[in-house]
Amino acid sequence: MSLLSSTEALSLSALSLACLGVVANTFQGDGEPVIASLAFSGLAFAASYSMIRWLGPVFMNAGLKGRDMSKLKKTEIPESLGAVCALIYLLTIIVFIPFPFYKDIVAATSGGGNKDISLSEDHQISGRSLHRFPHSKLATYLSAALSLQSVVILGIGDDLFDIRWRHKFFIPAFASIPVLIVYFVDYGVTNVVVPMQLEPYLGQMVDLGWLYYAYMAAIAIFCPNSINILAGINGIEVSQSIVIGFLLLLNDLLSLYAAPSSPNPHPATDPHYFSIYLLLPFLGVSLALWQHNWYPAKVFVGDTYCYFAGMVFAIQDAAATLYTSDP
């Protein structure tokens, strides 16, 4: 399975070239981050599909292999190939960083896309004359990437050393710390809405304080383990992740479609864009892995993919709250 067929090679090459062309065309006007994210997702799919094929024998030689108990003939196949998809996903969202901020970096900054426009003295500052850059958005994006990197590293360690359940159960909570820190610094809201039935007793909102952060860490623990708990059937981990990812993406698209159109979009639209930036590449790498993990499985995904997939959903939920315009 290490070689791609001629049809697969041509199809993946055509997809990659088309996606590169789309990415190149997004460097116009204010930029098109959603279109760029979709193109990067296609590149991530092509890279994941190819790398899974090429690295399968390498993983086998390294001892990362297992017997497929779902087949009558218990053949050995490569294991932990989900780590390949996770690493490609991380590289994709890192390379994608300039695109959501293209307008802020180039189109709306003096010295960039409008460098010939003279600014009044009221707008002058020492050095380059810049508009207000959305640092909180960048911090949120980077903290999400750091949390995902942390959980991937811990997942790879689990695949290599087979960490016991009582120890690895709390691993995602430690990986969520970067997002929680940014949430505390930039947002810090720990109030929750009370159900209408309890409002006469508790009021409309309750401040949970530090328990709110414990709750968010608990979500980070729950999501990866909820993906991993169904492991054992060919394709089940990746399939449920794809279904959840598509449903979350559908929710974002419906929310953006229902948002009132205006020259200045409502700040609530920004978290949905952030969610799309995380979900599209995730679906790209997951679909490539699903092609190889569906019955009869040619590879196993390993614990790294379960940690990684669950953490994408947890981060998408927690960090999207922060991805709003600066006050």
DRENRORO-157860 format. One line per 3 residues: number of its first residue (from 1); their letters; for each residue x negated, y, z of N, C-alpha, C. Coordinates in steps of 0.001 Angstrom, whole numbers, plus 500000, padded with zeros to 6 digits. Layout:
N
NUM	A	X Y Z X Y Z X Y Z ~ ...
//
This chain:
327
1	MSL	499187 498787 500000 500000 500000 500000 499161 501252 500000 ~ 497832 501099 499841 496939 502247 499974 496943 503142 498745 ~ 497404 502633 497605 497367 503408 496370 498764 503859 495976
4	LSS	498831 505065 495433 500088 505565 494898 500273 505049 493476 ~ 501510 504740 493128 501782 504364 491750 501677 505600 490860 ~ 501569 505382 489564 501455 506515 488640 502679 507412 488704
7	TEA	503861 506804 488876 505087 507603 488987 505075 508449 490252 ~ 504658 507850 491364 504584 508601 492618 503561 509719 492536 ~ 502413 509421 491949 501373 510440 491840 501833 511622 490990
10	LSL	502472 511343 489866 502961 512422 489003 504062 513223 489682 ~ 504970 512540 490353 506080 513223 491017 505578 514128 492142 ~ 504656 513598 492956 504121 514396 494057 503287 515561 493544
13	SAL	502546 515350 492466 501758 516438 491877 502663 517543 491336 ~ 503734 517145 490644 504674 518130 490110 505345 518903 491235 ~ 505736 518195 492296 506349 518862 493441 505382 519854 494077
16	SLA	504137 519450 494240 503143 520325 494864 502895 521575 494024 ~ 502765 521403 492709 502538 522555 491833 503721 523510 491852 ~ 504932 522950 491841 506128 523793 491886 506183 524577 493192
19	CLG	505867 523905 494299 505895 524583 495600 504832 525665 495693 ~ 503643 525406 495154 502591 526425 495148 503006 527636 494328 ~ 503702 527388 493210 504202 528498 492410 505224 529326 493153
22	VVA	506106 528657 493897 507104 529372 494692 506426 530203 495773 ~ 505433 529620 496452 504715 530353 497501 504042 531592 496927 ~ 503424 531462 495758 502749 532607 495142 503735 533721 494809
25	NTF	504953 533364 494413 505945 534376 494054 506577 535052 495260 ~ 506347 534525 496464 506925 535166 497652 506139 536401 498075 ~ 504936 536609 497506 504143 537788 497851 504607 538981 497029
28	QGD	505868 539302 497133 506452 540434 496427 507455 541118 497343 ~ 507573 542400 497210 508536 543141 498023 508261 542973 499499 ~ 509313 542616 500228 509184 542414 501670 508837 540977 502026
31	GEP	508618 540145 501015 508332 538737 501282 509615 537946 501460 ~ 509544 536671 501225 510689 535775 501376 510281 534602 502249 ~ 510280 534780 503577 509769 533723 504461 510573 532434 504413
34	VIA	511894 532514 504226 512691 531291 504183 512347 530482 502930 ~ 512233 531160 501784 511850 530477 500543 510446 529904 500678 ~ 509538 530677 501298 508174 530184 501497 508168 528960 502411
37	SLA	508995 528981 503450 509073 527839 504356 509580 526596 503634 ~ 510557 526784 502760 511069 525659 501977 509984 525093 501067 ~ 509192 525978 500459 508104 525525 499597 507033 524794 500404
40	FSG	506687 525329 501558 505714 524657 502417 506232 523298 502875 ~ 507530 523179 503036 508113 521888 503404 507896 520861 502300 ~ 508034 521295 501056 507757 520403 499937 506301 519976 499901
43	LAF	505393 520918 500175 503970 520581 500231 503687 519609 501378 ~ 504348 519835 502530 504159 518948 503676 504663 517534 503366 ~ 505785 517453 502632 506300 516144 502238 505297 515410 501350
46	AAS	504778 516111 500341 503833 515487 499417 502567 515052 500138 ~ 502056 515911 501015 500831 515577 501751 501052 514397 502684 ~ 502186 514395 503393 502468 513301 504328 502643 511984 503595
49	YSM	503395 512005 502511 503635 510783 501742 502311 510188 501260 ~ 501446 511044 500750 500172 510558 500223 499251 510080 501335 ~ 499146 510862 502409 498218 510517 503483 498625 509240 504202
52	IRW	499929 509004 504344 500379 507761 504963 499906 506566 504147 ~ 500010 506677 502821 499556 505595 501957 498045 505394 502069 ~ 497307 506494 502015 495852 506398 501977 495255 505980 503321
55	LGP	495865 506419 504423 495275 506173 505731 495773 504890 506392 ~ 496763 504225 505807 497262 502986 506384 496161 501967 506647 ~ 495359 501609 505627 494261 500655 505852 493233 501148 506861
58	VFM	493011 502469 506893 492050 503025 507852 492527 502778 509279 ~ 493814 502989 509530 494372 502740 510847 494294 501249 511194 ~ 494544 500415 510224 494454 498968 510448 493034 498578 510866
61	NAG	492042 499099 510179 490656 498780 510497 490249 499307 511862 ~ 490903 500385 512302 490602 500955 513622 491330 500237 514748 ~ 492130 499235 514405 492856 498488 515426 494225 499027 515748
64	LKG	494650 500069 515034 495983 500636 515252 496979 499895 514349 ~ 497437 498766 514810 498333 497921 514033 499224 497136 514978 ~ 500311 496636 514452 501241 495855 515253 502033 494905 514390
67	RDM	502652 493930 515029 503469 492940 514314 504916 493413 514279 ~ 505511 493345 513105 506897 493767 512920 507822 492621 513310 ~ 508440 492743 514486 509323 491689 514992 510675 491694 514295
70	SKL	510927 492682 513418 512199 492744 512696 512197 491875 511447 ~ 511060 491276 511118 510954 490450 509914 510788 488982 510298 ~ 511213 488103 509413 511035 486678 509655 509551 486322 509692
73	KKT	508786 486937 508794 507351 486745 508794 506716 487901 509541 ~ 506161 487624 510718 505644 488670 511609 504300 489188 511103 ~ 504339 489956 510023 503115 490503 509445 502645 491717 510226
76	EIP	501347 491982 510174 500784 493160 510826 500819 494345 509863 ~ 501255 495490 510394 501312 496719 509595 500695 497856 510399 ~ 500265 498933 509742 499638 500061 510458 500595 500684 511479
79	ESL	500034 501157 512571 500815 501772 513635 500313 503192 513868 ~ 501152 504001 514497 500816 505384 514881 500649 506311 513690 ~ 501285 505995 512547 501201 506892 511387 501987 508174 511589
82	GAV	502818 508223 512628 503498 509476 512945 502530 510579 513310 ~ 501331 510195 513791 500316 511199 514113 499881 511962 512869 ~ 499846 511287 511728 499476 511947 510468 500493 513024 510120
85	CAL	501776 512684 510228 502833 513654 509934 502800 514823 510919 ~ 502541 514521 512189 502494 515581 513196 501357 516560 512908 ~ 500199 516040 512522 499064 516916 512226 499317 517751 510971
88	IYL	499922 517148 509952 500249 517911 508748 501271 518999 509072 ~ 502232 518683 509929 503221 519688 510348 502528 520857 511051 ~ 501597 520556 511959 500902 521614 512680 500115 522498 511718
91	LTI	499421 521890 510759 498685 522678 509776 499629 523540 508938 ~ 500807 522996 508648 501773 523744 507835 502263 524985 508554 ~ 502659 524846 509827 503181 526027 510532 502076 527021 510854
94	IVF	500817 526552 510927 499711 527486 511141 499456 528305 509879 ~ 499400 527630 508728 499196 528347 507461 500369 529277 507168 ~ 501549 528920 507664 502750 529709 507389 502816 530991 508213
97	IPF	501956 531147 509208 502053 532287 510142 502174 533641 509442 ~ 501388 533967 508409 501512 535311 507818 502859 535585 507148 ~ 503578 534556 506741 504769 534772 505922 505940 535391 506696
100	PFY	506261 534966 507914 507352 535644 508616 507033 537101 508953 ~ 505732 537434 508956 505320 538787 509337 504746 539554 508148 ~ 505036 539073 506938 504487 539719 505746 504923 541181 505664
103	KDI	506194 541414 505925 506699 542781 505868 506009 543657 506894 ~ 505771 543117 508084 505142 543895 509154 503654 544090 508905 ~ 502999 543100 508292 501560 543181 508077 501215 544043 506874
106	VAA	501983 543905 505777 501614 544555 504518 502610 545623 504103 ~ 503866 545221 503920 504820 546121 503277 505154 547329 504118 ~ 505067 547229 505442 505495 548335 506301 504343 548980 507045
109	TSG	503106 548746 506620 501970 549328 507312 501189 550235 506389 ~ 500757 551363 506901 499897 552234 506119 498551 551542 505946 ~ 498046 551580 504732 496834 550834 504418 497150 549495 503805
112	GGN	498446 549143 503774 498832 547874 503182 499623 548131 501919 ~ 500866 547656 501903 501671 547759 500702 502058 549183 500367 ~ 502082 550086 501380 502452 551479 501102 501298 552403 501456
115	KDI	500082 551986 501098 498909 552753 501517 498836 554130 500861 ~ 499552 554316 499761 499489 555616 499087 500518 556599 499627 ~ 501355 556139 500547 502381 557030 501097 501768 557848 502223
118	SLS	501872 559160 502141 501339 560016 503194 502306 560065 504359 ~ 501773 560034 505562 502587 560052 506769 502426 561386 507466 ~ 503466 561808 508117 503419 563069 508841 502550 562928 510082
121	EDH	502163 564048 510662 501315 564005 511849 502008 563320 513017 ~ 503346 563364 513029 504075 562727 514124 503859 561220 514142 ~ 503523 560659 512991 503357 559217 512885 501889 558792 512897
124	QIS	500960 559772 513015 499554 559449 512948 499031 558989 514299 ~ 498198 557959 514266 497469 557525 515449 496032 557311 515030 ~ 495161 557135 515981 493759 556928 515637 493601 555618 514887
127	GRS	492697 555599 513901 492516 554396 513106 493623 554267 512088 ~ 494004 553025 511800 495077 552795 510830 496401 553263 511399 ~ 497268 553718 510535 498604 554147 510932 499553 552981 510740
130	LHR	500036 552447 511827 500849 551250 511782 502235 551514 512341 ~ 503227 550797 511814 504520 550802 512460 504437 549839 513639 ~ 505478 549758 514397 505456 548940 515601 505515 547462 515231
133	FPH	504408 546766 515431 504334 545355 515072 505088 544521 516117 ~ 505853 543517 515690 506629 542698 516631 505751 541673 517353 ~ 504979 542157 518329 504047 541271 519020 504764 540152 519774
136	SKL	505944 540426 520284 506657 539389 521035 507051 538226 520124 ~ 507415 538533 518877 507737 537469 517921 506509 536619 517628 ~ 505369 537286 517414 504141 536555 517136 503741 535700 518332
139	ATY	503878 536249 519538 503546 535483 520738 504441 534258 520867 ~ 505714 534422 520552 506640 533281 520609 506258 532212 519603 ~ 505948 532627 518392 505565 531664 517341 504303 530916 517748
142	LSA	503305 531662 518234 502040 531022 518604 502203 530113 519814 ~ 503040 530508 520760 503264 529646 521933 503971 528360 521530 ~ 504888 528456 520573 505557 527248 520080 504544 526320 519412
145	ALS	503666 526894 518582 502633 526076 517928 501704 525451 518952 ~ 501351 526205 520006 500456 525676 521036 501113 524540 521816 ~ 502387 524679 522124 503091 523607 522824 503163 522348 521968
148	LQS	503435 522517 520686 503498 521363 519790 502123 520711 519629 ~ 501069 521527 519559 499725 520970 519496 499417 520167 520751 ~ 499814 520691 521899 499543 520006 523165 500230 518655 523216
151	VVI	501501 518605 522816 502223 517341 522904 501710 516342 521875 ~ 501225 516815 520731 500654 515901 519735 499358 515289 520265 ~ 498521 516110 520892 497285 515587 521478 497589 514548 522549
154	LGI	498555 514840 523408 498930 513894 524457 499551 512633 523861 ~ 500329 512799 522769 500917 511633 522116 499869 510734 521489 ~ 498864 511338 520851 497782 510541 520276 497029 509796 521378
157	GDD	496836 510472 522522 496213 509796 523652 497024 508615 524132 ~ 498337 508746 524113 499208 507633 524509 499091 506472 523532 ~ 499051 506773 522230 498910 505717 521234 497570 504986 521370
160	LFD	496526 505721 521750 495200 505115 521845 495003 504331 523133 ~ 495544 504859 524242 495244 504280 525551 496452 503645 526225 ~ 497614 503696 525571 498815 503045 526096 499091 503464 527545
163	IRW	499337 504749 527730 499588 505304 529064 500873 504711 529635 ~ 500878 504444 530927 502046 503852 531570 503207 504838 531597 ~ 504425 504291 531614 505627 505122 531555 505694 506111 532705
166	RHK	505350 505689 533898 505468 506577 535054 504515 507762 534971 ~ 503501 507626 534138 502549 508723 533966 502922 509602 532778 ~ 503300 508970 531671 503555 509756 530459 504945 510388 530449
169	FFI	505781 510026 531416 507133 510581 531465 507110 512103 531562 ~ 506117 512654 532275 506074 514097 532521 505178 514847 531530 ~ 504588 514118 530581 503676 514766 529638 504324 515934 528901
172	PAF	505553 515809 528365 506135 516948 527634 506341 518190 528492 ~ 506525 518021 529813 506700 519190 530676 505436 520042 530693 ~ 504269 519403 530716 503017 520154 530683 502835 520835 529325
175	ASI	503254 520175 528268 503121 520763 526935 504026 521975 526753 ~ 505096 522075 527524 506035 523199 527389 505573 524448 528123 ~ 504491 524367 528875 504046 525508 529686 503781 526764 528849
178	PVL	503116 526702 527672 502903 527942 526903 504197 528686 526573 ~ 505231 527959 526172 506506 528610 525847 507144 529179 527103 ~ 507072 528466 528217 507661 528946 529467 506964 530210 529955
181	IVY	505646 530274 529772 504908 531475 530190 505338 532681 529358 ~ 505422 532501 528050 505860 533604 527182 507291 533998 527518 ~ 508148 533017 527800 509527 533313 528194 509551 534155 529465
184	FVD	508718 533792 530430 508677 534532 531704 508194 535960 531501 ~ 507179 536135 530647 506580 537459 530465 507462 538361 529607 ~ 507977 537835 528498 508686 538669 527521 510192 538733 527739
187	YGV	510748 537757 528403 512211 537694 528513 512639 537643 529973 ~ 512312 536557 530642 512507 536469 532081 513932 536371 532561 ~ 514894 536173 531670 516289 536069 532087 516544 534658 532610
190	TNV	517018 534563 533832 517291 533253 534440 518758 533116 534827 ~ 519609 533951 534235 521048 533862 534506 521705 532862 533565 ~ 522705 532174 534051 523498 531268 533229 524964 531637 533367
193	VVP	525714 531431 532297 527141 531741 532294 527897 530645 533029 ~ 528805 531050 533866 529594 530112 534665 530857 529734 533895 ~ 531248 528463 533889 532517 528072 533253 533693 528850 533834
196	MQL	534680 529105 532972 535810 529938 533381 536502 529378 534621 ~ 536544 528056 534757 537234 527458 535891 536551 527780 537216 ~ 535251 528062 537168 534507 528327 538403 534238 529812 538638
199	EPY	534665 530665 537718 534407 532098 537872 535013 532695 539140 ~ 536212 532269 539589 536740 532838 540846 535861 532555 542055 ~ 535031 531524 541980 534212 531149 543134 532764 531607 543002
202	LGQ	532234 531624 541764 530820 531926 541562 530571 533207 540785 ~ 531624 533789 540230 531445 534950 539379 531176 534541 537942 ~ 530924 535517 537084 530715 535230 535666 529336 534659 535369
205	MVD	528327 535024 536175 526967 534543 535942 526312 534194 537264 ~ 525367 533248 537191 524606 532823 538361 523123 532877 538013 ~ 522334 533469 538917 520895 533548 538722 520246 532300 539324
208	LGW	519643 531471 538454 519021 530241 538923 517590 530432 539402 ~ 516978 531563 539060 515606 531791 539495 514648 530765 538906 ~ 513761 530230 539757 512759 529267 539280 513386 527963 538802
211	LYY	514616 527677 539235 515277 526459 538778 515553 526498 537273 ~ 515667 527714 536719 515886 527826 535273 514693 527279 534502 ~ 513480 527567 534981 512280 527067 534323 512147 525555 534515
214	AYM	512563 525069 535681 512582 523621 535883 513559 522954 534924 ~ 514681 523643 534682 515672 523112 533731 515107 523056 532312 ~ 514379 524106 531899 513799 524128 530558 512703 523065 530422
217	AAI	511928 522866 531494 510924 521805 531467 511600 520440 531386 ~ 512747 520300 532043 513481 519035 531992 513986 518755 530583 ~ 514379 519800 529849 514785 519625 528457 513605 519113 527632
220	AIF	512416 519675 527908 511220 519234 527189 510903 517768 527490 ~ 511252 517298 528684 511053 515883 529022 512121 515022 528360 ~ 513345 515511 528363 514464 514716 527853 514381 514475 526349
223	CPN	514091 515524 525591 514160 515407 524125 513205 514357 523565 ~ 511901 514370 523916 511026 513328 523363 511419 511924 523811 ~ 511804 511766 525084 512167 510437 525570 513467 509943 524959
226	SIN	514369 510869 524597 515609 510452 523948 515354 509936 522539 ~ 514280 510422 521891 513902 509884 520586 513251 508516 520744 ~ 512428 508388 521759 511633 507168 521943 512443 506002 522500
229	ILA	513549 506292 523181 514265 505241 523898 514916 504227 522956 ~ 515156 504616 521699 515781 503710 520738 514762 502985 519866 ~ 513471 503131 520189 512441 502506 519364 512594 500985 519372
232	GIN	512180 500356 518273 512253 498905 518177 512952 498423 516924 ~ 513664 499322 516262 514355 498990 515011 513724 499815 513901 ~ 513435 499193 512792 512800 499899 511673 513572 501158 511301
235	GIE	512889 502276 511367 513449 503536 510889 514337 504280 511854 ~ 514605 503744 513048 515604 504372 513907 515117 505694 514489 ~ 513827 505774 514875 513328 507023 515456 513355 508158 514432
238	VSQ	512866 507848 513221 512811 508890 512196 514210 509244 511712 ~ 515079 508246 511572 516427 508504 511072 517201 509430 511994 ~ 517175 509150 513306 517918 510011 514216 517316 511409 514267
241	SIV	515993 511517 514112 515356 512828 514105 515780 513628 512878 ~ 515876 512961 511732 516309 513647 510510 517755 514109 510634 ~ 518613 513255 511188 520022 513633 511361 520139 514843 512288
244	IGF	519433 514803 513423 519479 515936 514359 518932 517191 513703 ~ 517815 517038 512967 517223 518197 512309 518147 518824 511281 ~ 518816 518010 510477 519752 518542 509485 520947 519228 510156
247	LLL	521430 518668 511255 522560 519301 511954 522161 520646 512548 ~ 520960 520729 513118 520493 522008 513645 520291 523020 512520 ~ 519764 522548 511393 519588 523437 510246 520933 523922 509722
250	LND	521918 523039 509682 523261 523434 509256 523852 524472 510194 ~ 523628 524297 511487 524115 525285 512459 523478 526652 512218 ~ 522173 526661 511933 521493 527938 511663 522044 528599 510403
253	LLS	522250 527817 509352 522745 528386 508094 524160 528927 508253 ~ 525006 528197 508978 526372 528671 509204 526377 529941 510041 ~ 525489 530000 511036 525420 531199 511888 524948 532400 511082
256	LYA	523981 532201 510207 523501 533304 509375 524561 533728 508363 ~ 525298 532760 507837 526356 533081 506877 527475 533871 507548 ~ 527762 533545 508809 528852 534224 509523 528430 535559 510098
259	APS	527112 535820 510156 526641 537081 510740 527062 538255 509864 ~ 527477 539372 510471 527879 540536 509675 526701 541098 508908 ~ 526934 541398 507633 525871 541952 506796 525787 543459 507007
262	SPN	524556 543936 507157 524314 545359 507343 522859 545638 507014 ~ 522501 546918 506798 521089 547221 506521 520172 546766 507651 ~ 520651 546825 508893 519881 546367 510042 520558 545139 510623
265	PHP	520082 543941 510309 520747 542713 510765 520801 542650 512284 ~ 521812 541964 512762 521970 541781 514196 520771 541005 514747 ~ 520255 541382 515951 519097 540670 516507 519337 539177 516696
268	ATD	520598 538770 516804 520887 537351 516999 520535 536510 515783 ~ 520323 537139 514629 519951 536369 513445 518497 535913 513486 ~ 517649 536644 514199 516231 536293 514242 515963 534912 514819
271	PHY	516597 534523 515942 516358 533161 516442 516719 532070 515446 ~ 517740 532300 514626 518112 531298 513634 517059 531194 512527 ~ 516469 532323 512150 515372 532269 511179 514175 531526 511765
274	FSI	513874 531802 513024 512772 531107 513689 513013 529602 513700 ~ 514246 529212 513994 514606 527800 514005 514405 527170 512625 ~ 514784 527900 511579 514618 527390 510210 513136 527196 509888
277	YLL	512286 528148 510330 510864 528035 510064 510272 526774 510700 ~ 510814 526342 511836 510329 525133 512495 510927 523858 511897 ~ 512191 523934 511505 512901 522719 511093 512581 522281 509669
280	LPF	512419 523212 508745 512198 522818 507357 510924 521986 507182 ~ 509771 522417 507703 508585 521550 507572 508739 520235 508321 ~ 509460 520269 509447 509680 519027 510193 510462 518025 509351
283	LGV	511485 518492 508675 512254 517596 507812 511410 517094 506650 ~ 510511 517933 506149 509645 517514 505055 508757 516341 505445 ~ 508058 516456 506575 507156 515369 506987 507948 514148 507441
286	SLA	509124 514368 508035 509927 513244 508523 510493 512425 507372 ~ 510926 513087 506312 511440 512356 505153 510349 511509 504506 ~ 509119 512034 504487 508013 511243 503939 507748 510016 504808
289	LWQ	507789 510196 506120 507567 509066 507022 508714 508073 506953 ~ 509926 508571 506794 511104 507699 506711 511005 506757 505504 ~ 510444 507251 504407 510285 506422 503218 509453 505170 503506
292	HNW	508516 505270 504444 507627 504156 504751 508060 503374 505985 ~ 508916 503954 506818 509292 503294 508063 510656 502621 507992 ~ 511437 502923 506949 512754 502290 506815 512576 500813 506464
295	YPA	513554 500033 506868 513453 498580 506670 513353 498214 505179 ~ 512465 497322 504816 511411 496703 505635 510241 497664 505840 ~ 509910 497939 507085 508911 498962 507409 507531 498583 506891
298	KVF	506857 499571 506317 505469 499399 505892 504500 499961 506913 ~ 505019 500861 507803 504199 501445 508877 505075 501619 510105 ~ 504438 501740 511265 505106 502110 512501 504794 503575 512797
301	VGD	505730 504263 513443 505547 505698 513686 504685 505967 514907 ~ 504744 505108 515931 503975 505334 517149 504643 506327 518077 ~ 504113 506424 519293 504675 507331 520293 504428 508798 519950
304	TYC	503375 509071 519177 503076 510464 518830 504249 511111 518112 ~ 504861 510400 517179 505987 510988 516443 507166 511249 517378 ~ 507417 510340 518314 508542 510532 519236 508330 511769 520098
307	YFA	507109 511926 520638 506794 513134 521402 506957 514374 520520 ~ 506384 514302 519342 506367 515443 518429 507776 515833 517993 ~ 508590 514861 517578 509943 515162 517107 510800 515747 518222
310	GMV	510760 515108 519392 511551 515630 520505 511120 517021 520913 ~ 509802 517273 520864 509308 518591 521277 509701 519660 520271 ~ 509778 519314 518987 510247 520290 518000 511652 520763 518354
313	FAI	512523 519831 518739 513895 520199 519094 513929 521019 520384 ~ 513103 520640 521365 513068 521377 522624 512537 522795 522416 ~ 511450 522917 521640 510860 524236 521378 511797 525078 520530
316	QDA	512439 524450 519559 513389 525170 518711 514493 525784 519551 ~ 514894 525111 520603 515961 525614 521471 515452 526684 522416 ~ 514302 526429 523060 513812 527344 524089 513173 528596 523501
319	AAT	512300 528418 522493 511552 529553 521965 512388 530444 521062 ~ 513420 529888 520431 514254 530713 519551 514917 531845 520304 ~ 515170 531652 521590 515763 532716 522404 514856 533934 522457
322	LYT	513532 533693 522395 512566 534784 522502 512338 535500 521187 ~ 512647 534831 520076 512292 535345 518751 513317 536392 518314 ~ 513277 537532 518968 514166 538637 518640 513325 539881 518446
325	SDP	513966 540933 517974 513242 542167 517744 512755 542763 519031 ~ 511599 543445 518965 511115 544137 520139 512091 545221 520540 ~ 512243 545484 521857 513157 546531 522300 512670 547906 521886
//
